[in-house]
Amino acid sequence: MPPSSTRCAAAFPTANTISRRTPAAWSEQPAKQRQKDVDARWTKKNDERHYGYKNHVKADATSKLIESYAVTDASVHDSQMLEPLVDGTEGALYADSAYRSAEAETMLAKNKVNSQIHERAYRNRPLSYEQQECNRQKSKVRARIEHVFGYMSQTMKGFYRRYLGRRRNGAAIGFINLIYNLARYEQIVRLKLITLRAV
């Protein structure tokens, strides 16, 4: 089986930002409430705040085609969407150290998926040279999945949308993933990059 990798894009910013609780004054102004995205949430990554949604994808490391995805608000941690995306057909799963936990390893073993999740360093317990080298080898496969999001953000300019609500943003993210797959498939066929297996 070809290896798969799970990665989450940065939060997709939306046009409007609000706090988690809806102000009481909005109930008197329904038009104002219709203009706010009350389903989106905040997250912080590398000292940058993002408001919106996340696109969690499982992509084939050989073809770089997206096999499945899930859309959540930005506050959902990447590792929480690992189990819904794993179906046992992966063979091996490559992911960064944010996904490493005892529960994740147990779930992958139960689904007979070879875990290639990066080793994590802890305070006063840095990674050994062997662990760093192992992570470096895993990164060679994982980097191919980063290309998926690079294409979406650079070529497709697909990370900024003006939709309100989870359903609309979820549909838009689904279309972004679909368009990416179509563009990637055309590239694979035109350049004869790999032999695609029949489904």
N, CA, C and O atoms as a DFTB+ gen file, in Angstrom:
796 C
 N C O
     1  1       0.835      -1.178       0.000
     2  2       0.000       0.000       0.000
     3  2       0.881       1.243       0.000
     4  3       1.911       1.263       0.673
     5  1       0.496       2.280      -0.742
     6  2       1.283       3.511      -0.716
     7  2       1.125       4.203       0.625
     8  3       0.071       4.108       1.254
     9  1       2.164       4.898       1.068
    10  2       2.040       5.592       2.336
    11  2       1.091       6.768       2.210
    12  3       0.954       7.366       1.142
    13  1       0.440       7.090       3.312
    14  2      -0.426       8.253       3.367
    15  2       0.134       9.193       4.404
    16  3       0.924       8.798       5.262
    17  1      -0.268      10.400       4.320
    18  2       0.168      11.378       5.296
    19  2      -1.017      12.230       5.676
    20  3      -1.876      12.517       4.843
    21  1      -1.066      12.634       6.928
    22  2      -2.126      13.489       7.405
    23  2      -1.511      14.814       7.779
    24  3      -0.491      14.860       8.467
    25  1      -2.112      15.873       7.339
    26  2      -1.601      17.201       7.644
    27  2      -2.772      18.150       7.680
    28  3      -3.766      17.941       6.986
    29  1      -2.668      19.172       8.469
    30  2      -3.737      20.144       8.559
    31  2      -3.244      21.488       8.076
    32  3      -2.145      21.923       8.419
    33  1      -4.062      22.137       7.282
    34  2      -3.689      23.476       6.820
    35  2      -3.841      24.470       7.949
    36  3      -4.496      24.190       8.953
    37  1      -3.247      25.602       7.786
    38  2      -3.461      26.690       8.731
    39  2      -4.921      27.074       8.688
    40  3      -5.627      26.769       7.727
    41  1      -5.363      27.730       9.710
    42  2      -6.766      28.133       9.764
    43  2      -7.085      29.033       8.576
    44  3      -6.291      29.897       8.203
    45  1      -8.253      28.818       7.994
    46  2      -8.688      29.642       6.883
    47  2      -9.325      30.904       7.458
    48  3     -10.324      30.800       8.170
    49  1      -8.790      32.085       7.179
    50  2      -9.427      33.291       7.706
    51  2     -10.744      33.564       6.999
    52  3     -10.891      33.275       5.812
    53  1     -11.690      34.115       7.726
    54  2     -12.966      34.501       7.137
    55  2     -13.101      36.009       7.234
    56  3     -12.282      36.672       7.869
    57  1     -14.129      36.548       6.608
    58  2     -14.248      37.993       6.484
    59  2     -14.577      38.676       7.811
    60  3     -14.158      39.812       8.030
    61  1     -15.306      38.021       8.688
    62  2     -15.746      38.664       9.924
    63  2     -15.201      37.936      11.133
    64  3     -15.012      36.720      11.091
    65  1     -14.949      38.651      12.198
    66  2     -14.448      38.043      13.423
    67  2     -15.310      38.468      14.596
    68  3     -15.719      39.624      14.701
    69  1     -15.578      37.514      15.476
    70  2     -16.360      37.798      16.678
    71  2     -15.826      36.951      17.810
    72  3     -15.014      36.054      17.584
    73  1     -16.264      37.219      19.010
    74  2     -15.863      36.396      20.143
    75  2     -16.732      35.147      20.179
    76  3     -17.669      35.006      19.394
    77  1     -16.406      34.232      21.112
    78  2     -17.123      32.958      21.181
    79  2     -18.588      33.148      21.544
    80  3     -19.444      32.425      21.036
    81  1     -18.896      34.119      22.425
    82  2     -20.276      34.344      22.833
    83  2     -20.917      35.423      21.961
    84  3     -20.287      36.429      21.635
    85  1     -22.161      35.202      21.594
    86  2     -22.882      36.175      20.788
    87  2     -23.375      37.297      21.695
    88  3     -24.045      37.021      22.689
    89  1     -23.063      38.552      21.382
    90  2     -23.540      39.662      22.220
    91  2     -25.056      39.708      22.267
    92  3     -25.730      39.421      21.277
    93  1     -25.581      40.069      23.417
    94  2     -27.039      40.110      23.615
    95  2     -27.702      41.115      22.684
    96  3     -28.841      40.907      22.265
    97  1     -27.011      42.194      22.357
    98  2     -27.593      43.227      21.497
    99  2     -27.912      42.707      20.097
   100  3     -28.761      43.268      19.405
   101  1     -27.241      41.644      19.681
   102  2     -27.470      41.121      18.341
   103  2     -28.867      40.530      18.174
   104  3     -29.416      40.518      17.072
   105  1     -29.441      40.037      19.277
   106  2     -30.777      39.449      19.171
   107  2     -31.805      40.502      18.758
   108  3     -32.837      40.176      18.170
   109  1     -31.512      41.773      19.071
   110  2     -32.415      42.850      18.668
   111  2     -32.145      43.300      17.237
   112  3     -32.960      44.007      16.645
   113  1     -30.997      42.890      16.675
   114  2     -30.630      43.274      15.312
   115  2     -30.309      42.012      14.496
   116  3     -29.139      41.674      14.312
   117  1     -31.339      41.321      14.012
   118  2     -31.090      40.069      13.281
   119  2     -30.250      40.262      12.022
   120  3     -29.527      39.348      11.625
   121  1     -30.329      41.427      11.388
   122  2     -29.525      41.666      10.189
   123  2     -28.040      41.667      10.530
   124  3     -27.221      41.181       9.751
   125  1     -27.694      42.210      11.691
   126  2     -26.292      42.243      12.113
   127  2     -25.780      40.826      12.384
   128  3     -24.647      40.496      12.035
   129  1     -26.613      39.993      13.003
   130  2     -26.214      38.624      13.316
   131  2     -26.009      37.797      12.054
   132  3     -25.156      36.909      12.023
   133  1     -26.785      38.083      11.014
   134  2     -26.634      37.344       9.760
   135  2     -25.299      37.629       9.086
   136  3     -24.873      36.858       8.226
   137  1     -24.637      38.707       9.451
   138  2     -23.377      39.089       8.828
   139  2     -22.155      38.597       9.600
   140  3     -21.024      38.924       9.240
   141  1     -22.369      37.829      10.640
   142  2     -21.264      37.336      11.465
   143  2     -21.177      35.817      11.377
   144  3     -22.197      35.129      11.335
   145  1     -19.973      35.313      11.350
   146  2     -19.756      33.862      11.313
   147  2     -19.641      33.356      12.743
   148  3     -18.577      33.454      13.354
   149  1     -20.714      32.822      13.272
   150  2     -20.729      32.377      14.666
   151  2     -20.230      30.941      14.821
   152  3     -20.093      30.464      15.947
   153  1     -19.953      30.238      13.714
   154  2     -19.457      28.863      13.788
   155  2     -17.935      28.795      13.844
   156  3     -17.382      27.828      14.369
   157  1     -17.257      29.796      13.318
   158  2     -15.796      29.797      13.268
   159  2     -15.219      30.052      14.661
   160  3     -15.902      30.576      15.541
   161  1     -13.960      29.675      14.848
   162  2     -13.286      29.858      16.140
   163  2     -11.861      30.353      15.920
   164  3     -11.332      30.319      14.809
   165  1     -11.257      30.816      17.018
   166  2      -9.886      31.318      17.000
   167  2      -8.890      30.215      17.295
   168  3      -9.200      29.261      18.008
   169  1      -7.691      30.349      16.744
   170  2      -6.565      29.505      17.119
   171  2      -5.310      30.355      17.040
   172  3      -5.290      31.399      16.388
   173  1      -4.259      29.893      17.714
   174  2      -2.995      30.613      17.688
   175  2      -1.914      29.642      17.264
   176  3      -1.790      28.554      17.827
   177  1      -1.121      30.039      16.261
   178  2      -0.036      29.196      15.773
   179  2       1.157      30.086      15.463
   180  3       1.045      31.035      14.687
   181  1       2.289      29.785      16.064
   182  2       3.508      30.572      15.873
   183  2       3.274      32.059      16.142
   184  3       3.690      32.914      15.361
   185  1       2.612      32.350      17.242
   186  2       2.315      33.727      17.661
   187  2       1.436      34.491      16.681
   188  3       1.367      35.718      16.744
   189  1       0.772      33.794      15.787
   190  2      -0.188      34.423      14.886
   191  2      -1.570      33.902      15.214
   192  3      -1.760      32.700      15.402
   193  1      -2.526      34.794      15.282
   194  2      -3.908      34.402      15.558
   195  2      -4.654      34.231      14.230
   196  3      -4.521      35.043      13.314
   197  1      -5.438      33.159      14.153
   198  2      -6.229      32.879      12.957
   199  2      -7.666      32.642      13.398
   200  3      -7.913      32.052      14.450
   201  1      -8.590      33.096      12.605
   202  2     -10.016      32.900      12.873
   203  2     -10.636      32.228      11.668
   204  3     -10.484      32.702      10.542
   205  1     -11.323      31.145      11.888
   206  2     -11.974      30.490      10.763
   207  2     -12.063      28.989      10.916
   208  3     -12.545      28.487      11.932
   209  1     -11.592      28.265       9.898
   210  2     -11.772      26.826       9.784
   211  2     -10.468      26.155       9.393
   212  3      -9.548      26.804       8.893
   213  1     -10.395      24.846       9.624
   214  2      -9.228      24.058       9.238
   215  2      -9.638      22.987       8.238
   216  3     -10.737      22.434       8.296
   217  1      -8.734      22.719       7.335
   218  2      -8.900      21.681       6.322
   219  2      -7.942      20.549       6.688
   220  3      -6.740      20.652       6.441
   221  1      -8.458      19.477       7.271
   222  2      -7.643      18.319       7.639
   223  2      -7.701      17.343       6.464
   224  3      -8.790      16.938       6.057
   225  1      -6.557      16.964       5.919
   226  2      -6.568      16.073       4.759
   227  2      -5.695      14.850       4.985
   228  3      -4.722      14.874       5.739
   229  1      -6.082      13.784       4.303
   230  2      -5.241      12.591       4.180
   231  2      -4.922      12.479       2.700
   232  3      -5.818      12.335       1.868
   233  1      -3.629      12.548       2.380
   234  2      -3.218      12.527       0.978
   235  2      -2.248      11.385       0.737
   236  3      -1.483      11.002       1.622
   237  1      -2.291      10.847      -0.477
   238  2      -1.378       9.786      -0.875
   239  2      -0.006      10.405      -1.134
   240  3       0.108      11.370      -1.890
   241  1       1.019       9.860      -0.516
   242  2       2.363      10.437      -0.635
   243  2       2.973      10.215      -2.019
   244  3       3.866      10.962      -2.420
   245  1       2.513       9.211      -2.749
   246  2       3.057       8.957      -4.079
   247  2       2.437       9.882      -5.119
   248  3       3.149      10.533      -5.884
   249  1       1.113       9.936      -5.143
   250  2       0.420      10.735      -6.164
   251  2       0.140      12.167      -5.719
   252  3      -0.127      13.028      -6.558
   253  1       0.195      12.433      -4.435
   254  2      -0.169      13.725      -3.834
   255  2      -1.646      14.043      -4.025
   256  3      -2.036      15.208      -3.949
   257  1      -2.465      13.044      -4.270
   258  2      -3.903      13.249      -4.385
   259  2      -4.546      13.155      -3.004
   260  3      -4.158      12.314      -2.193
   261  1      -5.521      14.009      -2.739
   262  2      -6.231      13.997      -1.463
   263  2      -7.206      12.826      -1.479
   264  3      -8.036      12.715      -2.381
   265  1      -7.105      11.956      -0.480
   266  2      -7.982      10.784      -0.404
   267  2      -9.216      11.055       0.439
   268  3     -10.303      10.583       0.107
   269  1      -9.070      11.803       1.520
   270  2     -10.212      12.178       2.342
   271  2      -9.861      13.454       3.098
   272  3      -8.695      13.831       3.215
   273  1     -10.895      14.102       3.604
   274  2     -10.668      15.352       4.331
   275  2     -11.783      15.565       5.349
   276  3     -12.829      14.919       5.287
   277  1     -11.549      16.463       6.267
   278  2     -12.556      16.861       7.248
   279  2     -12.373      18.353       7.501
   280  3     -11.250      18.857       7.503
   281  1     -13.472      19.047       7.712
   282  2     -13.438      20.484       7.985
   283  2     -13.923      20.713       9.403
   284  3     -14.987      20.231       9.792
   285  1     -13.138      21.452      10.175
   286  2     -13.504      21.792      11.552
   287  2     -13.260      23.274      11.769
   288  3     -12.645      23.946      10.941
   289  1     -13.755      23.775      12.906
   290  2     -13.390      25.153      13.229
   291  2     -11.922      25.178      13.632
   292  3     -11.336      24.133      13.917
   293  1     -11.332      26.353      13.655
   294  2      -9.879      26.481      13.828
   295  2      -9.394      26.046      15.198
   296  3      -8.206      25.766      15.357
   297  1     -10.269      25.979      16.198
   298  2      -9.823      25.626      17.548
   299  2      -9.576      24.131      17.734
   300  3      -8.989      23.737      18.742
   301  1     -10.000      23.293      16.802
   302  2      -9.806      21.847      16.911
   303  2      -8.346      21.519      16.612
   304  3      -7.819      21.891      15.564
   305  1      -7.699      20.817      17.545
   306  2      -6.295      20.453      17.348
   307  2      -6.181      19.415      16.240
   308  3      -7.053      18.561      16.076
   309  1      -5.097      19.504      15.487
   310  2      -4.889      18.602      14.350
   311  2      -5.011      17.133      14.740
   312  3      -5.602      16.340      14.006
   313  1      -4.454      16.771      15.888
   314  2      -4.418      15.368      16.293
   315  2      -5.806      14.796      16.563
   316  3      -5.988      13.579      16.507
   317  1      -6.790      15.649      16.855
   318  2      -8.134      15.155      17.131
   319  2      -8.815      14.607      15.890
   320  3      -9.789      13.861      15.999
   321  1      -8.321      14.963      14.712
   322  2      -8.938      14.488      13.475
   323  2      -8.182      13.326      12.852
   324  3      -8.499      12.915      11.735
   325  1      -7.192      12.791      13.549
   326  2      -6.428      11.671      12.997
   327  2      -7.302      10.426      12.856
   328  3      -7.340       9.812      11.790
   329  1      -7.997      10.057      13.914
   330  2      -8.805       8.828      13.882
   331  2      -9.899       8.855      12.817
   332  3     -10.061       7.861      12.109
   333  1     -10.668       9.955      12.666
   334  2     -11.692       9.950      11.613
   335  2     -11.132       9.804      10.197
   336  3     -11.833       9.323       9.306
   337  1      -9.883      10.210       9.978
   338  2      -9.314      10.137       8.637
   339  2      -8.646       8.799       8.328
   340  3      -8.435       8.469       7.161
   341  1      -8.313       8.030       9.357
   342  2      -7.630       6.744       9.156
   343  2      -8.678       5.654       8.977
   344  3      -9.574       5.501       9.807
   345  1      -8.561       4.889       7.875
   346  2      -9.527       3.820       7.627
   347  2      -8.895       2.435       7.540
   348  3      -9.600       1.453       7.304
   349  1      -7.585       2.339       7.724
   350  2      -6.930       1.043       7.727
   351  2      -6.353       0.623       6.385
   352  3      -5.735      -0.437       6.291
   353  1      -6.539       1.425       5.349
   354  2      -6.009       1.067       4.028
   355  2      -4.694       1.787       3.732
   356  3      -4.168       1.679       2.624
   357  1      -4.168       2.507       4.692
   358  2      -3.018       3.376       4.456
   359  2      -1.700       2.642       4.281
   360  3      -0.866       3.069       3.482
   361  1      -1.490       1.559       4.998
   362  2      -0.186       0.906       4.975
   363  2       0.754       1.578       5.945
   364  3       1.156       0.969       6.937
   365  1       1.114       2.824       5.681
   366  2       1.962       3.612       6.582
   367  2       1.399       5.019       6.636
   368  3       0.863       5.517       5.646
   369  1       1.520       5.661       7.790
   370  2       1.023       7.017       7.951
   371  2       2.148       7.914       8.437
   372  3       2.762       7.648       9.470
   373  1       2.418       8.980       7.687
   374  2       3.448       9.958       8.024
   375  2       2.766      11.216       8.548
   376  3       1.853      11.743       7.914
   377  1       3.211      11.692       9.701
   378  2       2.640      12.915      10.279
   379  2       3.679      13.549      11.188
   380  3       4.633      12.893      11.607
   381  1       3.490      14.825      11.489
   382  2       4.458      15.496      12.356
   383  2       4.213      15.140      13.820
   384  3       3.258      14.436      14.147
   385  1       5.080      15.630      14.688
   386  2       5.060      15.199      16.090
   387  2       3.821      15.651      16.847
   388  3       3.557      15.137      17.934
   389  1       3.050      16.593      16.311
   390  2       1.812      17.016      16.977
   391  2       0.815      15.865      17.074
   392  3      -0.058      15.871      17.942
   393  1       0.941      14.885      16.192
   394  2       0.020      13.747      16.176
   395  2       0.459      12.619      17.106
   396  3      -0.308      11.684      17.333
   397  1       1.681      12.686      17.652
   398  2       2.208      11.594      18.457
   399  2       1.560      11.569      19.835
   400  3       1.597      12.557      20.568
   401  1       0.972      10.438      20.173
   402  2       0.420      10.184      21.510
   403  2       0.218       8.685      21.642
   404  3       0.208       7.956      20.650
   405  1       0.058       8.237      22.866
   406  2      -0.171       6.812      23.101
   407  2      -1.480       6.368      22.453
   408  3      -1.564       5.264      21.916
   409  1      -2.506       7.229      22.501
   410  2      -3.803       6.891      21.908
   411  2      -3.688       6.755      20.388
   412  3      -4.278       5.854      19.791
   413  1      -2.926       7.656      19.772
   414  2      -2.757       7.597      18.319
   415  2      -2.020       6.329      17.910
   416  3      -2.398       5.670      16.941
   417  1      -0.975       5.991      18.645
   418  2      -0.210       4.780      18.325
   419  2      -1.079       3.533      18.480
   420  3      -1.001       2.615      17.663
   421  1      -1.904       3.499      19.526
   422  2      -2.805       2.358      19.743
   423  2      -3.823       2.249      18.614
   424  3      -4.084       1.159      18.105
   425  1      -4.396       3.388      18.227
   426  2      -5.399       3.404      17.160
   427  2      -4.785       2.943      15.832
   428  3      -5.407       2.179      15.094
   429  1      -3.580       3.399      15.531
   430  2      -2.925       2.989      14.288
   431  2      -2.594       1.498      14.305
   432  3      -2.756       0.813      13.296
   433  1      -2.129       0.995      15.453
   434  2      -1.825      -0.434      15.566
   435  2      -3.087      -1.267      15.398
   436  3      -3.056      -2.321      14.762
   437  1      -4.193      -0.804      15.961
   438  2      -5.467      -1.520      15.847
   439  2      -5.923      -1.585      14.385
   440  3      -6.503      -2.582      13.956
   441  1      -5.658      -0.522      13.627
   442  2      -6.033      -0.485      12.207
   443  2      -4.962      -1.067      11.288
   444  3      -5.080      -1.008      10.064
   445  1      -3.902      -1.637      11.901
   446  2      -2.796      -2.248      11.146
   447  2      -2.128      -1.246      10.201
   448  3      -1.826      -1.554       9.048
   449  1      -1.909      -0.039      10.726
   450  2      -1.237       1.018       9.975
   451  2       0.126       1.240      10.604
   452  3       0.231       1.431      11.815
   453  1       1.169       1.216       9.787
   454  2       2.528       1.439      10.259
   455  2       2.710       2.911      10.602
   456  3       2.611       3.765       9.722
   457  1       2.972       3.216      11.861
   458  2       3.108       4.595      12.309
   459  2       4.477       5.146      11.947
   460  3       5.507       4.619      12.367
   461  1       4.472       6.210      11.165
   462  2       5.695       6.930      10.823
   463  2       5.578       8.371      11.330
   464  3       6.014       9.311      10.667
   465  1       4.989       8.525      12.505
   466  2       4.827       9.841      13.119
   467  2       6.165      10.260      13.714
   468  3       6.868       9.452      14.322
   469  1       6.501      11.516      13.534
   470  2       7.781      12.027      14.031
   471  2       7.935      11.843      15.533
   472  3       6.971      11.942      16.293
   473  1       9.175      11.571      15.942
   474  2       9.509      11.528      17.362
   475  2       9.440      12.940      17.915
   476  3       9.710      13.910      17.207
   477  1       9.080      13.047      19.178
   478  2       8.937      14.355      19.801
   479  2       9.969      14.525      20.906
   480  3      10.198      13.612      21.699
   481  1      10.590      15.698      20.954
   482  2      11.509      16.014      22.045
   483  2      10.711      16.587      23.209
   484  3       9.691      17.247      23.011
   485  1      11.182      16.330      24.412
   486  2      10.540      16.860      25.613
   487  2      11.547      17.691      26.385
   488  3      12.749      17.626      26.128
   489  1      11.055      18.464      27.322
   490  2      11.942      19.282      28.139
   491  2      12.955      18.397      28.854
   492  3      12.592      17.391      29.463
   493  1      14.211      18.776      28.776
   494  2      15.331      18.037      29.370
   495  2      15.525      16.645      28.766
   496  3      16.276      15.836      29.311
   497  1      14.857      16.361      27.653
   498  2      15.027      15.085      26.958
   499  2      15.081      15.335      25.457
   500  3      14.126      15.016      24.748
   501  1      16.170      15.896      24.962
   502  2      16.262      16.164      23.523
   503  2      16.331      14.855      22.737
   504  3      16.622      13.792      23.284
   505  1      16.059      14.965      21.460
   506  2      16.118      13.785      20.599
   507  2      17.558      13.344      20.412
   508  3      18.469      14.166      20.317
   509  1      17.747      12.035      20.361
   510  2      19.075      11.500      20.081
   511  2      19.392      11.708      18.597
   512  3      18.510      12.060      17.814
   513  1      20.639      11.490      18.222
   514  2      21.030      11.633      16.823
   515  2      20.237      10.665      15.949
   516  3      19.817      11.025      14.849
   517  1      20.027       9.432      16.434
   518  2      19.287       8.430      15.664
   519  2      17.837       8.869      15.452
   520  3      17.283       8.695      14.367
   521  1      17.224       9.442      16.503
   522  2      15.847       9.910      16.371
   523  2      15.761      11.085      15.396
   524  3      14.824      11.169      14.602
   525  1      16.738      11.990      15.459
   526  2      16.756      13.115      14.521
   527  2      16.904      12.621      13.084
   528  3      16.248      13.128      12.175
   529  1      17.760      11.639      12.891
   530  2      17.964      11.087      11.549
   531  2      16.704      10.379      11.061
   532  3      16.341      10.475       9.889
   533  1      16.046       9.672      11.966
   534  2      14.788       8.993      11.626
   535  2      13.731      10.028      11.218
   536  3      13.021       9.833      10.231
   537  1      13.625      11.128      11.976
   538  2      12.684      12.199      11.633
   539  2      13.029      12.815      10.277
   540  3      12.136      13.160       9.504
   541  1      14.312      12.950       9.992
   542  2      14.735      13.523       8.719
   543  2      14.273      12.641       7.554
   544  3      13.819      13.147       6.528
   545  1      14.391      11.322       7.720
   546  2      13.945      10.400       6.674
   547  2      12.421      10.473       6.495
   548  3      11.922      10.444       5.371
   549  1      11.695      10.567       7.607
   550  2      10.237      10.681       7.526
   551  2       9.826      11.989       6.866
   552  3       8.816      12.048       6.165
   553  1      10.610      13.037       7.091
   554  2      10.284      14.352       6.515
   555  2      10.349      14.346       4.999
   556  3       9.667      15.138       4.349
   557  1      11.155      13.469       4.428
   558  2      11.251      13.387       2.974
   559  2       9.918      12.971       2.358
   560  3       9.565      13.417       1.267
   561  1       9.184      12.118       3.063
   562  2       7.859      11.706       2.593
   563  2       6.836      12.777       2.946
   564  3       5.993      13.136       2.124
   565  1       6.913      13.284       4.169
   566  2       5.955      14.286       4.618
   567  2       6.013      15.567       3.792
   568  3       4.996      16.237       3.611
   569  1       7.186      15.905       3.297
   570  2       7.335      17.137       2.514
   571  2       6.461      17.124       1.269
   572  3       6.013      18.173       0.806
   573  1       6.221      15.940       0.731
   574  2       5.368      15.843      -0.455
   575  2       3.948      16.296      -0.147
   576  3       3.268      16.847      -1.013
   577  1       3.503      16.067       1.075
   578  2       2.148      16.477       1.451
   579  2       2.089      17.988       1.661
   580  3       1.059      18.613       1.410
   581  1       3.185      18.570       2.116
   582  2       3.222      20.030       2.250
   583  2       3.050      20.691       0.884
   584  3       2.557      21.815       0.801
   585  1       3.450      20.007      -0.186
   586  2       3.280      20.550      -1.535
   587  2       1.798      20.755      -1.861
   588  3       1.439      21.671      -2.601
   589  1       0.942      19.896      -1.302
   590  2      -0.503      20.029      -1.535
   591  2      -0.965      21.398      -1.076
   592  3      -1.640      22.111      -1.818
   593  1      -0.601      21.771       0.154
   594  2      -1.051      23.044       0.702
   595  2      -0.297      24.216       0.072
   596  3      -0.837      25.318      -0.031
   597  1       0.930      23.985      -0.341
   598  2       1.650      25.018      -1.064
   599  2       0.956      25.356      -2.372
   600  3       0.834      26.528      -2.730
   601  1       0.501      24.331      -3.087
   602  2      -0.210      24.556      -4.347
   603  2      -1.524      25.288      -4.095
   604  3      -1.878      26.212      -4.828
   605  1      -2.250      24.868      -3.049
   606  2      -3.524      25.519      -2.742
   607  2      -3.343      26.995      -2.407
   608  3      -4.123      27.834      -2.858
   609  1      -2.327      27.313      -1.625
   610  2      -2.159      28.697      -1.192
   611  2      -1.488      29.566      -2.250
   612  3      -1.851      30.733      -2.396
   613  1      -0.521      29.031      -2.992
   614  2       0.225      29.845      -3.951
   615  2      -0.451      29.895      -5.323
   616  3      -0.682      30.978      -5.862
   617  1      -0.763      28.743      -5.879
   618  2      -1.312      28.700      -7.234
   619  2      -2.811      28.957      -7.250
   620  3      -3.305      29.704      -8.094
   621  1      -3.541      28.340      -6.319
   622  2      -4.992      28.458      -6.321
   623  2      -5.483      29.667      -5.535
   624  3      -6.632      30.079      -5.692
   625  1      -4.629      30.240      -4.692
   626  2      -5.032      31.364      -3.824
   627  2      -6.306      31.021      -3.064
   628  3      -7.217      31.841      -2.947
   629  1      -6.354      29.778      -2.542
   630  2      -7.606      29.269      -2.003
   631  2      -7.823      29.413      -0.525
   632  3      -8.760      28.817       0.006
   633  1      -6.986      30.192       0.188
   634  2      -7.114      30.203       1.636
   635  2      -7.963      31.340       2.194
   636  3      -8.211      31.369       3.399
   637  1      -8.411      32.264       1.373
   638  2      -9.250      33.339       1.888
   639  2     -10.605      33.283       1.217
   640  3     -10.717      33.372      -0.006
   641  1     -11.633      33.133       2.037
   642  2     -12.989      33.064       1.518
   643  2     -13.879      34.007       2.310
   644  3     -13.561      34.374       3.442
   645  1     -14.986      34.393       1.711
   646  2     -15.890      35.334       2.358
   647  2     -17.229      34.684       2.709
   648  3     -18.247      35.374       2.757
   649  1     -17.249      33.397       2.950
   650  2     -18.502      32.725       3.272
   651  2     -18.742      32.760       4.774
   652  3     -17.800      32.817       5.566
   653  1     -20.005      32.724       5.152
   654  2     -20.366      32.694       6.559
   655  2     -20.949      31.323       6.891
   656  3     -21.736      30.780       6.117
   657  1     -20.569      30.766       8.028
   658  2     -21.127      29.506       8.484
   659  2     -20.292      28.302       8.093
   660  3     -19.575      28.304       7.092
   661  1     -20.412      27.277       8.918
   662  2     -19.607      26.075       8.711
   663  2     -20.001      25.319       7.450
   664  3     -19.136      24.796       6.747
   665  1     -21.298      25.254       7.155
   666  2     -21.730      24.503       5.978
   667  2     -21.184      25.112       4.693
   668  3     -20.676      24.394       3.833
   669  1     -21.285      26.424       4.559
   670  2     -20.795      27.073       3.342
   671  2     -19.278      26.980       3.237
   672  3     -18.740      26.698       2.166
   673  1     -18.592      27.217       4.349
   674  2     -17.134      27.119       4.323
   675  2     -16.685      25.684       4.092
   676  3     -15.698      25.441       3.397
   677  1     -17.418      24.725       4.680
   678  2     -17.102      23.315       4.448
   679  2     -17.252      22.937       2.986
   680  3     -16.430      22.201       2.441
   681  1     -18.305      23.443       2.348
   682  2     -18.510      23.177       0.921
   683  2     -17.406      23.834       0.095
   684  3     -16.897      23.232      -0.850
   685  1     -17.038      25.053       0.443
   686  2     -15.976      25.757      -0.295
   687  2     -14.647      25.030      -0.158
   688  3     -13.913      24.890      -1.136
   689  1     -14.332      24.566       1.044
   690  2     -13.080      23.829       1.265
   691  2     -13.114      22.510       0.482
   692  3     -12.107      22.098      -0.093
   693  1     -14.284      21.852       0.466
   694  2     -14.427      20.630      -0.324
   695  2     -14.167      20.877      -1.803
   696  3     -13.517      20.068      -2.465
   697  1     -14.679      22.005      -2.329
   698  2     -14.435      22.343      -3.731
   699  2     -12.967      22.666      -3.977
   700  3     -12.421      22.318      -5.024
   701  1     -12.323      23.333      -3.014
   702  2     -10.890      23.613      -3.153
   703  2     -10.113      22.301      -3.253
   704  3      -9.226      22.161      -4.094
   705  1     -10.453      21.337      -2.386
   706  2      -9.792      20.028      -2.423
   707  2     -10.050      19.310      -3.749
   708  3      -9.146      18.705      -4.325
   709  1     -11.286      19.383      -4.220
   710  2     -11.641      18.741      -5.490
   711  2     -10.883      19.371      -6.657
   712  3     -10.339      18.660      -7.502
   713  1     -10.846      20.682      -6.703
   714  2     -10.140      21.370      -7.788
   715  2      -8.650      21.052      -7.734
   716  3      -8.009      20.862      -8.767
   717  1      -8.104      20.997      -6.511
   718  2      -6.695      20.609      -6.393
   719  2      -6.485      19.218      -6.993
   720  3      -5.554      19.017      -7.773
   721  1      -7.353      18.244      -6.632
   722  2      -7.209      16.879      -7.153
   723  2      -7.304      16.844      -8.678
   724  3      -6.553      16.119      -9.330
   725  1      -8.224      17.625      -9.245
   726  2      -8.351      17.662     -10.712
   727  2      -7.074      18.215     -11.345
   728  3      -6.578      17.669     -12.331
   729  1      -6.548      19.295     -10.776
   730  2      -5.319      19.888     -11.319
   731  2      -4.145      18.921     -11.175
   732  3      -3.333      18.790     -12.090
   733  1      -4.055      18.245     -10.032
   734  2      -2.963      17.300      -9.820
   735  2      -3.098      16.096     -10.754
   736  3      -2.099      15.622     -11.296
   737  1      -4.325      15.597     -10.948
   738  2      -4.541      14.461     -11.835
   739  2      -4.120      14.806     -13.262
   740  3      -3.470      14.006     -13.934
   741  1      -4.497      16.012     -13.723
   742  2      -4.098      16.447     -15.068
   743  2      -2.577      16.478     -15.186
   744  3      -2.020      16.084     -16.210
   745  1      -1.916      16.943     -14.144
   746  2      -0.448      17.005     -14.153
   747  2       0.168      15.610     -14.196
   748  3       1.140      15.376     -14.914
   749  1      -0.402      14.684     -13.424
   750  2       0.102      13.304     -13.406
   751  2      -0.027      12.661     -14.784
   752  3       0.902      12.013     -15.264
   753  1      -1.201      12.847     -15.423
   754  2      -1.439      12.242     -16.743
   755  2      -0.559      12.893     -17.807
   756  3       0.068      12.199     -18.607
   757  1      -0.512      14.223     -17.816
   758  2       0.248      14.939     -18.847
   759  2       1.738      14.637     -18.780
   760  3       2.385      14.447     -19.810
   761  1       2.287      14.593     -17.554
   762  2       3.726      14.379     -17.400
   763  2       4.101      12.908     -17.199
   764  3       5.276      12.566     -17.068
   765  1       3.054      12.027     -17.175
   766  2       3.274      10.585     -16.964
   767  2       4.131      10.351     -15.724
   768  3       5.124       9.624     -15.772
   769  1       3.737      10.975     -14.614
   770  2       4.530      10.909     -13.378
   771  2       4.452       9.537     -12.711
   772  3       5.465       8.999     -12.262
   773  1       3.253       8.980     -12.648
   774  2       3.070       7.652     -12.040
   775  2       1.998       6.917     -12.816
   776  3       1.220       7.521     -13.553
   777  1       1.967       5.605     -12.642
   778  2       0.895       4.802     -13.208
   779  2      -0.207       4.723     -12.170
   780  3      -0.019       4.153     -11.095
   781  1      -1.358       5.297     -12.493
   782  2      -2.486       5.295     -11.549
   783  2      -3.162       3.940     -11.558
   784  3      -3.358       3.337     -12.612
   785  1      -3.516       3.468     -10.372
   786  2      -4.201       2.178     -10.269
   787  2      -5.693       2.378     -10.466
   788  3      -6.242       3.415     -10.091
   789  1      -6.347       1.392     -11.052
   790  2      -7.790       1.459     -11.279
   791  2      -8.518       1.315      -9.955
   792  3      -8.106       0.550      -9.083
   793  1      -9.605       2.059      -9.818
   794  2     -10.382       2.011      -8.576
   795  2     -11.612       1.176      -8.778
   796  3     -12.403       1.009      -7.850
